[in-house]
Amino acid sequence: MSEYGWNGMGGFGLWGGLMMVLGWGVLIILIAGIVKWLFGNPIGHAGHLRESPKRALDILEERYARGEIDREEYLQRRDDLK
């Protein structure tokens, strides 16, 4: 046994190597998280733009169903869209 321990690496050996890799991994993940937080996601935070956009007629039907517009306005706008 040498004065540096059984492996000749100052007593750190495999444990020291693993800790170094873990440290670099945490640092890289931290930097990536900061960059994503600063610059945001161009697609949208919840990915709303990845979904297919609603058609105007679907939105009109939802507004009519919720009572936001009356029958006359619904029929007029529906005819305009078609």
Disulfide bonds with the S-S distance in Angstrom:
none
